[in-house]
Amino acid sequence: MSQGHWVFPGFDPIAIQIGPLAVHWYGLMYLLGFLFAWLMANRRAARPGSDWTRDQVSDVLFYGFLGVILGGRLGYVFFYQFDTFLADPLYLVKIWTGGMSFHGGLVGVITALWLFARKQHKTFFAVSDFIAPLIPFGLGAGRIGNFVNGELWGRVTDVPWGIIFPAAGMMPRHPSQLYQFALEGVILLIILNLAWRARPPRGVVSGLFLLCYGLFRFMVEFVREPDAQLGLYLDLFSMGQLLSMPMMLAGALMLWAACRRPQWFGNGEKTA
């Protein structure tokens, strides 16, 4: 056992217990992320010149929530547990066993926003630019939930701030959950909201989200413990990195196109 490193205490995974009703930390973090998005979206919808109503805000967040849950579960099963699914197809619906994928959730949200935009006769990027700055708070909250649960830890390290997670052995590890909280939660939140306030051409905020999240996730994966059932591809890249590569590429192309071909994103309109 390494000397001088903090030993993770093993917090109770249940945050609130009311009789038979138990609210787990991770579920509480989801709730906080959704509440933040609802409050911020309604605040922005109420601004003069906004073409959003409170009903539209409620509807788009409901669509997005379904996209996160359905896409996140499908992504986790097919990206990370496909062999388990082949052996037991019912594993797909066993959500109580845990397992969500950000990249799967992203695909689910994109699909949900496209359906919402079509129903409301809005351009897709008018919707995605409105929603993107609301997402990082929930991502950061989710990473705090991962940390409290003592899961998704980093690789073994000798850095002074390494933490010993007893479930992973008695060697200090990178607190990669906290790295992701700082990058995906705090810094991405600042970047996207500053960009949104600058009222850039349509597509810029969405492109920044894809590029920055993909880059941050790609970086942290170098110190995050790879999924045991998958390991590393080419002895270098994790599944999270492989899935983040097309995000970075798509984000960079969107930023270029939004500035050079604004008509592709809604006739050059500014973000509302």
N, C-alpha and C positions, 0 to 999 in steps of 0.2 A: 504493500500500500504506500502511495506517495505521501510524503510529509508536507504539511503546510497548505494543502488544498482543501477547499470546502467540500464537505460530504453532503450531497443532496439529501434532505431529511425525509423525503417521501410524504408529500402532502396528501391529505384525504381528497380523492378525486371528486367527492361530492361537496359542492359549494353550499347548497341549501337543502335541508331536509325538513319537510312538513308532513308528518305522518308517513304514509306510504309513498308520497311524492318526493322524488329525489332529483335535484337539478345538478348536473355535473358541471365542472368548471368549463369544459370545452363547449357545452351547450350554452352556458351563460355568456361565453365570449361571442358566440354566434348571435345571441340576442342583443348584446351591446352593440355589435357591429351593425345589425339591422336597425336598431334604434337611432344610432348616430346618422346612418344614411337617410332615414326617414326625416329626422329633424333638419338636417342640412339641406336636403332636397326641397322640403317645404319652405324653408327660409329663402332659398334661391328662386323658387317658383313664385314667391310673393313679391319679388322685386319688380319695379316698373319696367315694362318692355319685355318681360318674360312671356313666352308663349306656352307656358306650362300651367296646368291647373292642379289643385290638390288631389282631385280624383285621378288625374293622369299620373301623379307622383305615386299614389297608393297602388295603382295598377302596375306601373313599371317595376316597382320594388317587389310586388308579388310575383310577377313574371321572373324577375331576376332571382328571387329566393328559390323558386322551383328549378330554375336553371342550375343554380349552385348545387342543390341537393341531388337532382337527377344526374346531372353531368358529372358532379364530383364522385358519386358512387360508381357510375359506369366507367369513368376514367380510372379510378383506383383498381377496379376489378380487371379491366382489360389491359391497362398499362403495367400493373404491379402484381396481380394475382391471377393471371390468365390460366396457369396450370391448375390452380385451385378451382377455378370456374369450370374447366373441362372435366375435372373429377366430380364436381358437385355443382351443377348449374343453379341450384337454389341458393348458392352462396351469394349470388347477385343481389338477392333481396334480404339477406341477413344483415341488415344495417346495424343491428344491435351489437354485432361483433366488432364494429369500428371499421374505419378505412374510408378516407376521402382523398381525392386528388385535386390539387389546385388547377392543373392543366385541363383535366376533364371538366371541372367546374367552369373554367373559362369558356370552353366550347359550348357548354350548356347555357351560360349567360349570353354569349354572342347569339346563339340561336333564339333565345327568349327575347332579346332586344330587337332582333330582326322581325320577329312575329309581332311584337308590340308596335314597332315603327310602322309596319305595314297596316296594322289595324287602325292606328291613329293618323295615318297619312302624313307621317313625318319622315324625313330622311334618316337612314340608319345612323349616320355620323352625328346628326343633331342629338340623337338619343344617347349614343355611346359617349360623346364628349360631355354630356350632362352627368352621366352616371360614373364615368371613370374616376373623377376626383373623390367620390364617396367611398370607393372600395378599400383604399389602403388602411383606413382605421380598422375595418373588420379583419383585414389580413394580420395587422399587428396584434389585435386582440386574440386572434386564433393562435399566434405564436406564443403568446403568454400562456394560453391554455395548454399548449404542448409542453411548455416548460413546467408548469404546475403539475401536470400529469407525469412528468419525468419521462417523456418519450421523444423520439426523433432527435436524440443527442448527437454530438459531433464525434469526430475521430479522436483517438488518443493523442495527447499533446503534453508538452512540458512547459507551456506558457503559465505565468503566475496566476492568471485568472481561470485556469482550468478547473472544472468541477467533477467530482467523483459521483457518478450515477451508479449506485450499488446494483441496480438491475442489469447494468452493462459490464459489471466487473469493478474492480477496485483501482483502476488506473484513471487519472484525471483526463477529462475530455473537453473539447471545445464546447461551450454553451451555444451551439449553433442556432438554437431557438431564439436566443436573445440577439444574435447577429441579424437574424431575419426580421425580428421585431424592429430593430433599429433601421434597417435598410428598407424593407417592404412596408413597414408600418409608418415610421416617423418621417424618414427622408423622402420616400415616394409621396406621402401625403403632402409634404411641403412643396415638392416639385410640381405636382399636378395642380394644386390649388393656386400657386403663383402663376402657372401657365394659364389656368382658366380665367383668373382675374385680368390677365393681359388681353383677353378676347382675341385670340389668334384665329387664323382661318380654320374652318371646319376640318377635322381629322387630325390636327396637331396634338390635342390633348390625348386622344385615343392612341395615336402613334407613340407618344411619350410613355404612356402606360405600358404598352407592349415592350418597347425597347428597354426602359429602365427596370421593369420587373424582371424581364428575361435576363438582363445583365446582372442584377443583384442576385438572383437565384443561381445563376451560373457560377458566380464568384463563391457564394457560400457553400455550394455543393462540394468544393474542393476540401472543405474541412468538416463536412457533415458525413456521418457514417452512412455508407451506401446500404441500400435495402439488402438484407441478408440473402433473400431468395434470388436476387438479380446480380449483385456484385457490380463490377465495373466493366464497361464495354471497351475493348481494346486496352484493358488494364489502365484506363485513364478517365473515361467519362461515365457518370452515373445516368440513370434514366431521367432524373430531373434535369440534367444538363442537356441531354438529347432533346427533350421536349421544350427546353428554353431556347434552343438555337433558332427554330423557325419563328419564335416570338420576336427575338431580336431582329431578325432579317425583315419580318413583316413590319415591325415598328419603324425601322430605318427607312424602308421603302415608302411607308405611309407619310413620314415626315417630309421626305423629298417631294412626293407627289402633292401633298397638301400645299406646299409652297410654290411648286412649279406648274401643277395642273389642278388648281382649286375647283374647277368646274366638275371634276370627278366627285367632289365631296359635298356638293350642294350649291353650285353657282357662286362659289367664293364668299358665301355668307360667313359672318363672324360667329364665334361661339356664343350661344345665348344661355 
